[in-house]
């Protein structure tokens, strides 16, 4: 079973105007210490998806740059700025903009998704 659906469920909970780090999403999705898996999962998301992929940044508060993304690095920063997230010297102030999730809600989402997947 793929862990990508759990990652997507967590990312969908990040509110407008907030960000989460790859590591934070990994931890919330039950993938402790595996932030790269979150990156791989989000790389699969298309721009027209309902998954707010652009709200996930690296632990330094930066958009992770990659030559494989064909310009979506710039798109990610533009989308975040459109939500009111300010960049200073290429970084987001994580103290101000980091999402502080309701852990009970996240647990329910993940457990519900796992149960639903097991039934299919």
KOLLUMFI-829779 format. One record per residue (C-alpha): residue in three letters; residue number from 1; x, y, z; chain. Coordinates in steps of 0.25 Angstrom, whole numbers. Example, Ala and Ser with C-alpha at 12.3 -4.5 7.8 and 13.67 -1.06 7.14 Angstrom:
BEGIN
@resn = ALA; resi = 1; c1 = 49; c2 = -18; c3 = 31; chain = A $
@resn = SER; resi = 2; c1 = 55; c2 = -4; c3 = 29; chain = A $
//
This chain:
BEGIN
@resn = UNK; resi = 1; c1 = 0; c2 = 0; c3 = 0; chain = A $
@resn = UNK; resi = 2; c1 = 5; c2 = 14; c3 = -4; chain = A $
@resn = UNK; resi = 3; c1 = 7; c2 = 24; c3 = 7; chain = A $
@resn = UNK; resi = 4; c1 = 5; c2 = 35; c3 = -3; chain = A $
@resn = UNK; resi = 5; c1 = -10; c2 = 36; c3 = 0; chain = A $
@resn = UNK; resi = 6; c1 = -7; c2 = 39; c3 = 15; chain = A $
@resn = UNK; resi = 7; c1 = 3; c2 = 50; c3 = 11; chain = A $
@resn = UNK; resi = 8; c1 = -8; c2 = 56; c3 = 2; chain = A $
@resn = UNK; resi = 9; c1 = -18; c2 = 56; c3 = 13; chain = A $
@resn = UNK; resi = 10; c1 = -9; c2 = 63; c3 = 23; chain = A $
@resn = UNK; resi = 11; c1 = -5; c2 = 73; c3 = 12; chain = A $
@resn = UNK; resi = 12; c1 = -20; c2 = 76; c3 = 9; chain = A $
@resn = UNK; resi = 13; c1 = -21; c2 = 81; c3 = 24; chain = A $
@resn = UNK; resi = 14; c1 = -11; c2 = 92; c3 = 23; chain = A $
@resn = UNK; resi = 15; c1 = -19; c2 = 105; c3 = 23; chain = A $
@resn = UNK; resi = 16; c1 = -18; c2 = 116; c3 = 13; chain = A $
@resn = UNK; resi = 17; c1 = -7; c2 = 126; c3 = 18; chain = A $
@resn = UNK; resi = 18; c1 = 1; c2 = 115; c3 = 25; chain = A $
@resn = UNK; resi = 19; c1 = 12; c2 = 106; c3 = 21; chain = A $
@resn = UNK; resi = 20; c1 = 18; c2 = 92; c3 = 26; chain = A $
@resn = UNK; resi = 21; c1 = 31; c2 = 86; c3 = 25; chain = A $
@resn = UNK; resi = 22; c1 = 34; c2 = 73; c3 = 17; chain = A $
@resn = UNK; resi = 23; c1 = 38; c2 = 67; c3 = 31; chain = A $
@resn = UNK; resi = 24; c1 = 26; c2 = 72; c3 = 38; chain = A $
@resn = UNK; resi = 25; c1 = 17; c2 = 66; c3 = 27; chain = A $
@resn = UNK; resi = 26; c1 = 25; c2 = 53; c3 = 28; chain = A $
@resn = UNK; resi = 27; c1 = 23; c2 = 52; c3 = 43; chain = A $
@resn = UNK; resi = 28; c1 = 8; c2 = 55; c3 = 42; chain = A $
@resn = UNK; resi = 29; c1 = 7; c2 = 44; c3 = 32; chain = A $
@resn = UNK; resi = 30; c1 = 14; c2 = 34; c3 = 40; chain = A $
@resn = UNK; resi = 31; c1 = 26; c2 = 34; c3 = 33; chain = A $
@resn = UNK; resi = 32; c1 = 36; c2 = 39; c3 = 43; chain = A $
@resn = UNK; resi = 33; c1 = 49; c2 = 44; c3 = 38; chain = A $
@resn = UNK; resi = 34; c1 = 45; c2 = 42; c3 = 23; chain = A $
@resn = UNK; resi = 35; c1 = 43; c2 = 56; c3 = 17; chain = A $
@resn = UNK; resi = 36; c1 = 48; c2 = 52; c3 = 4; chain = A $
@resn = UNK; resi = 37; c1 = 36; c2 = 43; c3 = 2; chain = A $
@resn = UNK; resi = 38; c1 = 27; c2 = 55; c3 = 4; chain = A $
@resn = UNK; resi = 39; c1 = 35; c2 = 62; c3 = -7; chain = A $
@resn = UNK; resi = 40; c1 = 34; c2 = 50; c3 = -16; chain = A $
@resn = UNK; resi = 41; c1 = 19; c2 = 49; c3 = -14; chain = A $
@resn = UNK; resi = 42; c1 = 17; c2 = 64; c3 = -16; chain = A $
@resn = UNK; resi = 43; c1 = 25; c2 = 63; c3 = -29; chain = A $
@resn = UNK; resi = 44; c1 = 14; c2 = 54; c3 = -34; chain = A $
@resn = UNK; resi = 45; c1 = 3; c2 = 65; c3 = -32; chain = A $
@resn = UNK; resi = 46; c1 = -2; c2 = 73; c3 = -44; chain = A $
@resn = UNK; resi = 47; c1 = -4; c2 = 88; c3 = -43; chain = A $
@resn = UNK; resi = 48; c1 = -19; c2 = 86; c3 = -45; chain = A $
@resn = UNK; resi = 49; c1 = -20; c2 = 77; c3 = -33; chain = A $
@resn = UNK; resi = 50; c1 = -28; c2 = 80; c3 = -20; chain = A $
@resn = UNK; resi = 51; c1 = -15; c2 = 77; c3 = -12; chain = A $
@resn = UNK; resi = 52; c1 = -9; c2 = 90; c3 = -8; chain = A $
@resn = UNK; resi = 53; c1 = 5; c2 = 85; c3 = -11; chain = A $
@resn = UNK; resi = 54; c1 = 11; c2 = 99; c3 = -11; chain = A $
@resn = UNK; resi = 55; c1 = 9; c2 = 100; c3 = 4; chain = A $
@resn = UNK; resi = 56; c1 = 20; c2 = 90; c3 = 7; chain = A $
@resn = UNK; resi = 57; c1 = 34; c2 = 96; c3 = 8; chain = A $
@resn = UNK; resi = 58; c1 = 48; c2 = 91; c3 = 13; chain = A $
@resn = UNK; resi = 59; c1 = 52; c2 = 93; c3 = 28; chain = A $
@resn = UNK; resi = 60; c1 = 60; c2 = 105; c3 = 25; chain = A $
@resn = UNK; resi = 61; c1 = 47; c2 = 112; c3 = 21; chain = A $
@resn = UNK; resi = 62; c1 = 51; c2 = 112; c3 = 6; chain = A $
@resn = UNK; resi = 63; c1 = 44; c2 = 107; c3 = -6; chain = A $
@resn = UNK; resi = 64; c1 = 53; c2 = 94; c3 = -10; chain = A $
@resn = UNK; resi = 65; c1 = 59; c2 = 97; c3 = -24; chain = A $
@resn = UNK; resi = 66; c1 = 60; c2 = 86; c3 = -34; chain = A $
@resn = UNK; resi = 67; c1 = 63; c2 = 86; c3 = -49; chain = A $
@resn = UNK; resi = 68; c1 = 53; c2 = 75; c3 = -51; chain = A $
@resn = UNK; resi = 69; c1 = 41; c2 = 84; c3 = -48; chain = A $
@resn = UNK; resi = 70; c1 = 41; c2 = 92; c3 = -60; chain = A $
@resn = UNK; resi = 71; c1 = 39; c2 = 106; c3 = -54; chain = A $
@resn = UNK; resi = 72; c1 = 29; c2 = 101; c3 = -43; chain = A $
@resn = UNK; resi = 73; c1 = 39; c2 = 106; c3 = -32; chain = A $
@resn = UNK; resi = 74; c1 = 35; c2 = 120; c3 = -36; chain = A $
@resn = UNK; resi = 75; c1 = 21; c2 = 117; c3 = -37; chain = A $
@resn = UNK; resi = 76; c1 = 21; c2 = 111; c3 = -23; chain = A $
@resn = UNK; resi = 77; c1 = 27; c2 = 124; c3 = -17; chain = A $
@resn = UNK; resi = 78; c1 = 17; c2 = 133; c3 = -25; chain = A $
@resn = UNK; resi = 79; c1 = 5; c2 = 124; c3 = -20; chain = A $
@resn = UNK; resi = 80; c1 = 10; c2 = 126; c3 = -6; chain = A $
@resn = UNK; resi = 81; c1 = 12; c2 = 141; c3 = -7; chain = A $
@resn = UNK; resi = 82; c1 = -3; c2 = 141; c3 = -13; chain = A $
@resn = UNK; resi = 83; c1 = -7; c2 = 135; c3 = 0; chain = A $
@resn = UNK; resi = 84; c1 = 0; c2 = 147; c3 = 8; chain = A $
@resn = UNK; resi = 85; c1 = 12; c2 = 139; c3 = 12; chain = A $
@resn = UNK; resi = 86; c1 = 24; c2 = 148; c3 = 11; chain = A $
@resn = UNK; resi = 87; c1 = 38; c2 = 144; c3 = 7; chain = A $
@resn = UNK; resi = 88; c1 = 50; c2 = 151; c3 = 13; chain = A $
@resn = UNK; resi = 89; c1 = 63; c2 = 148; c3 = 6; chain = A $
@resn = UNK; resi = 90; c1 = 57; c2 = 136; c3 = -1; chain = A $
@resn = UNK; resi = 91; c1 = 51; c2 = 130; c3 = 13; chain = A $
@resn = UNK; resi = 92; c1 = 38; c2 = 129; c3 = 20; chain = A $
@resn = UNK; resi = 93; c1 = 38; c2 = 132; c3 = 35; chain = A $
@resn = UNK; resi = 94; c1 = 34; c2 = 119; c3 = 40; chain = A $
@resn = UNK; resi = 95; c1 = 31; c2 = 124; c3 = 54; chain = A $
@resn = UNK; resi = 96; c1 = 20; c2 = 133; c3 = 47; chain = A $
@resn = UNK; resi = 97; c1 = 15; c2 = 124; c3 = 36; chain = A $
@resn = UNK; resi = 98; c1 = 17; c2 = 110; c3 = 40; chain = A $
@resn = UNK; resi = 99; c1 = 4; c2 = 102; c3 = 42; chain = A $
@resn = UNK; resi = 100; c1 = 1; c2 = 97; c3 = 56; chain = A $
@resn = UNK; resi = 101; c1 = -9; c2 = 85; c3 = 53; chain = A $
@resn = UNK; resi = 102; c1 = -20; c2 = 79; c3 = 62; chain = A $
@resn = UNK; resi = 103; c1 = -13; c2 = 66; c3 = 64; chain = A $
@resn = UNK; resi = 104; c1 = -26; c2 = 59; c3 = 67; chain = A $
@resn = UNK; resi = 105; c1 = -32; c2 = 63; c3 = 54; chain = A $
@resn = UNK; resi = 106; c1 = -19; c2 = 58; c3 = 47; chain = A $
@resn = UNK; resi = 107; c1 = -20; c2 = 45; c3 = 54; chain = A $
@resn = UNK; resi = 108; c1 = -35; c2 = 43; c3 = 50; chain = A $
@resn = UNK; resi = 109; c1 = -32; c2 = 46; c3 = 35; chain = A $
@resn = UNK; resi = 110; c1 = -21; c2 = 36; c3 = 34; chain = A $
@resn = UNK; resi = 111; c1 = -28; c2 = 25; c3 = 42; chain = A $
@resn = UNK; resi = 112; c1 = -40; c2 = 28; c3 = 34; chain = A $
@resn = UNK; resi = 113; c1 = -32; c2 = 27; c3 = 21; chain = A $
@resn = UNK; resi = 114; c1 = -25; c2 = 14; c3 = 25; chain = A $
@resn = UNK; resi = 115; c1 = -38; c2 = 8; c3 = 29; chain = A $
@resn = UNK; resi = 116; c1 = -45; c2 = 12; c3 = 16; chain = A $
@resn = UNK; resi = 117; c1 = -33; c2 = 6; c3 = 8; chain = A $
@resn = UNK; resi = 118; c1 = -33; c2 = -7; c3 = 15; chain = A $
@resn = UNK; resi = 119; c1 = -48; c2 = -8; c3 = 11; chain = A $
@resn = UNK; resi = 120; c1 = -46; c2 = -6; c3 = -4; chain = A $
//
